[in-house]
Amino acid sequence: MIKNQTMDQRFSLRGKAAVVVGGAGYLCSALSRAMLESEMKVAILDVVKEPPADLSGEVFFLQCDAAQKEALLKGREAVLQKFGRVDVLLNGATCNAPTPFLEISEPEIDRILRANVYATLYGCQVFGEAMVKQRKGSIINFASASSTTPLSRAFVYSAAKAGVLNLTKNLAREWAPYQVRVNALQPGFFPTEWSRKHFIDEERQAKILGHTPMRRFGKPEELTGAVLWLASEAASFVTGSVVTIDGGFTAMTI
Ligand SMILES: NC(=O)c1ccc[n+]([C@@H]2O[C@H](COP(=O)([O-])OP(=O)(O)OC[C@H]3O[C@@H](n4cnc5c(N)ncnc54)[C@H](O)[C@@H]3O)[C@@H](O)[C@H]2O)c1
């Protein structure tokens, strides 16, 4: 027990306000749902027009290009007006492309860096500023198995995710004095409709699963525990950490 709090109280998320950038996507829509089930208030910011289906609870959707700081500043205004504060930021905007390295064009580099690096960095700047003022907050970024080791056919994405990992640790150091914690998830393979079409053919699937001790892909719900934990007071001494959820993929050698 810490400061007379029970474990239930330390894990409680009731009433906390979260911003989920990229919240209409495959993983972050499931994570938004889990936050709502935990009685959190959730603001979903995404570049797409429609919010994810079947969300219930205290939730609102804002169409927003998070790679543009001005758009995020408007988003922050709306969130603060509605919720009065922001306790948790989940930074899940992304895009990728399987282009061979020598063929990658400048527009493609821009597109991937904007969705992965700019959106994450601006998200931290804009919502992190509010958290620093509050002297409290939890930011959860998305690293990747390719943040530290090469993953074929994802060159710009991997460089972007290395940047996200570095930014996470840097901000953890910077904002620890203000009780703003900054951590990253490192998911393994959770195939989306896009990745099944463009990235994971049969041969690649066999290679991935052959390198995954659990011999299967992950399901979005399998990220929930880590996110809810990092969002809660139960993780009050956790900052600058990378939580790996990959069925053993990155622990595997031969
Ligand atoms: N799915 C996986 O296997 C996997 C593995 C490792 C890491 N990740 C990371 O998890 C996070 C979520 O990925 P996902 O698989 O759910 O992808 P996804 O493509 O389903 O979702 C990404 C969302 O980001 C939104 N987005 C893109 N650019 C944006 C912008 N500029 N502003 C606002 N929203 C924007 C998209 O519209 C989409 O809804 C990403 O950071 C991704 O890199 C995923």
The ligand as a MOL file (V3000), in Angstrom:
LIG
                    3D

  0  0  0     0  0            999 V3000
M  V30 BEGIN CTAB
M  V30 COUNTS 44 48 0 0 0
M  V30 BEGIN ATOM
M  V30 1 N -0.1890 -3.2610 -35.9420 0
M  V30 2 C 1.0520 -3.6180 -35.6210 0
M  V30 3 O 1.4820 -4.7490 -35.8530 0
M  V30 4 C 1.9790 -2.6500 -34.9470 0
M  V30 5 C 3.2350 -3.0980 -34.5370 0
M  V30 6 C 4.1060 -2.2120 -33.9010 0
M  V30 7 C 3.7100 -0.9080 -33.6870 0
M  V30 8 N 2.4750 -0.5100 -34.1060 0 CHG=1
M  V30 9 C 2.1110 0.8770 -33.8420 0
M  V30 10 O 0.8360 0.9240 -33.2350 0
M  V30 11 C 0.2090 2.1690 -33.5460 0
M  V30 12 C -1.1770 1.8980 -34.1020 0
M  V30 13 O -1.0250 1.1810 -35.3140 0
M  V30 14 P -2.1690 0.3500 -36.0590 0
M  V30 15 O -1.5710 -0.9400 -36.4620 0
M  V30 16 O -3.4000 0.3630 -35.2600 0 CHG=-1
M  V30 17 O -2.3180 1.2210 -37.3830 0
M  V30 18 P -3.6200 1.7780 -38.1320 0
M  V30 19 O -3.1390 2.1680 -39.4930 0
M  V30 20 O -4.7610 0.8470 -38.0290 0
M  V30 21 O -3.9720 3.0910 -37.3180 0
M  V30 22 C -3.2750 4.2890 -37.4700 0
M  V30 23 C -4.2460 5.4420 -37.3600 0
M  V30 24 O -3.4780 6.6540 -37.4640 0
M  V30 25 C -4.2580 7.5760 -38.2010 0
M  V30 26 N -3.3730 8.6260 -38.7230 0
M  V30 27 C -2.4260 8.5380 -39.6830 0
M  V30 28 N -1.8520 9.7360 -39.8750 0
M  V30 29 C -2.4350 10.5910 -39.0050 0
M  V30 30 C -2.2750 11.9630 -38.7320 0
M  V30 31 N -1.3880 12.7120 -39.4220 0
M  V30 32 N -3.0490 12.5340 -37.7850 0
M  V30 33 C -3.9800 11.8050 -37.1090 0
M  V30 34 N -4.1810 10.4940 -37.3360 0
M  V30 35 C -3.4100 9.8970 -38.2720 0
M  V30 36 C -4.8920 6.7280 -39.2970 0
M  V30 37 O -6.0010 7.3800 -39.8900 0
M  V30 38 C -5.2760 5.4780 -38.5080 0
M  V30 39 O -6.5950 5.5800 -37.9940 0
M  V30 40 C 1.1460 2.8550 -34.5350 0
M  V30 41 O 1.9960 3.7460 -33.8670 0
M  V30 42 C 1.9490 1.7170 -35.0830 0
M  V30 43 O 3.1900 2.1280 -35.6090 0
M  V30 44 C 1.6070 -1.3310 -34.7370 0
M  V30 END ATOM
M  V30 BEGIN BOND
M  V30 1 1 1 2
M  V30 2 2 2 3
M  V30 3 1 2 4
M  V30 4 1 4 5
M  V30 5 2 4 44
M  V30 6 2 5 6
M  V30 7 1 6 7
M  V30 8 2 7 8
M  V30 9 1 8 9
M  V30 10 1 8 44
M  V30 11 1 9 10
M  V30 12 1 9 42
M  V30 13 1 10 11
M  V30 14 1 11 12
M  V30 15 1 11 40
M  V30 16 1 12 13
M  V30 17 1 13 14
M  V30 18 2 14 15
M  V30 19 1 14 16
M  V30 20 1 14 17
M  V30 21 1 17 18
M  V30 22 2 18 19
M  V30 23 1 18 20
M  V30 24 1 18 21
M  V30 25 1 21 22
M  V30 26 1 22 23
M  V30 27 1 23 24
M  V30 28 1 23 38
M  V30 29 1 24 25
M  V30 30 1 25 26
M  V30 31 1 25 36
M  V30 32 1 26 27
M  V30 33 1 26 35
M  V30 34 2 27 28
M  V30 35 1 28 29
M  V30 36 1 29 30
M  V30 37 2 29 35
M  V30 38 1 30 31
M  V30 39 2 30 32
M  V30 40 1 32 33
M  V30 41 2 33 34
M  V30 42 1 34 35
M  V30 43 1 36 37
M  V30 44 1 36 38
M  V30 45 1 38 39
M  V30 46 1 40 41
M  V30 47 1 40 42
M  V30 48 1 42 43
M  V30 END BOND
M  V30 END CTAB
M  END
